[in-house]
């Protein structure tokens, strides 16, 4: 991503997407007043807080986590967090809770789901979102392809046990009917229970409606949802009537990075959700909250570019969604490097910042840097700066200027430092020795640590590195400040004057102003 802030880019997307030429049916009022379009953070970044890496999330209207934390604005119910969801572990070929919905125990499922809802969402009238994330099987028979064919096979086997005398075609018809009816009941009664228990929340299923416009590799890609898919979505009228919010997904694959196809992909998925939301013919349509990710999908390293943030957040806002949920998984923020990466995206870290970190004795290990090669870059830059200082001091004109401007005590100290360097057979070796000595020097442990005082004390041990520290760490309000911080001889301001306490200064000024009057 460009050096500009990742989180600030989200705000820009929201501002840039206020107007839309699309005429939309009325949507219910926003959940948060004066926020017709919301961006909600839903990622487990509490790990970053524990690592003392603060993330600025002020741009979001709600900050939540997918973890099971009660009382959040957004609560997500994964398959193992809501009732007794029947499914199959595709890898282990193991069935859970009956495997297919027609084998599930709906009564026990709803009893357990009620307890989990009551525990997860506060019993009050506060607004919020409740997302049911059931992805193992799809409610329509014909959409269970690929690895999901296992649900068809199990359903056919069950139908054969009930009516083994039927033809294979008839058995397939029976299996399809049983599967879809049971899936229908599981989904509809679960979401109805949620709405009954917590009516102030907006309930829906993640990823539904889908558009299946995943063929972006085609040159003539338009992003349009296939007509067949739209017809299938029409068959789910019972689900759209039961839902009080829709949660389509617009996760971008890395191969779509900075491609104009990304906007087409997102636009048509949101448009399909808007079309579906209007099917029940209510007096208003339910809100659309689009699931997106800060990172590209199927990896945990690369954040979306500003262009793609516009293609996801901006496009969703322009088309007419009520908000975007920026979701993140546990693997996205499970260590210090990944937490720091989002800070790197937010703030442009120049080499100067890294040098300042290195020149702080407590931070010189550079453990806060994400890239391993950055440490070597910083060390090499410090060595280059040390060589530059020695070359300037070695030049006759520079030496005359230095000697003539410094008092005797300081000149002698500088000469001692320079003599060590000049007596060496190799300037590079001395540079290496001083920088390496600083790297290996024991870091201070005291809490009330003054970095400028430390360098003042250790300037004779690391003369050239101290010179660099004075230039980078001391940002003076006047020309005297940096010299005062490091000078023991009172080069600009005397030691006595530089250590006057504020109260003493006030007393002197008071006497000075009042003595003039008498």
PEHUDA-V624546 format. One record per helix or strand of 2 or more residues. SS is the DSSP state (H for helix, E for strand). FROM is the first residue (numbers start at 1). TO is the last residue. If there is no record, write none. Layout:
BEGIN
ss-><SS;SS>
from-><FROM;FROM>
to-><TO;TO>
END
This chain:
BEGIN
ss-><H;E;H;E;E;E;E;H;H;E;H;H;H;E;H;H;E;H;H;E;H;E;H;H;H;H;H;H;H;H;H;H;H;H>
from-><6;38;46;62;74;87;94;101;106;128;141;146;168;201;227;237;245;254;260;287;306;323;330;336;351;373;396;408;427;451;463;481;495;502>
to-><16;42;50;64;77;89;96;103;120;132;143;162;197;206;234;242;247;256;277;293;319;327;333;346;358;394;405;423;440;457;473;486;498;515>
END
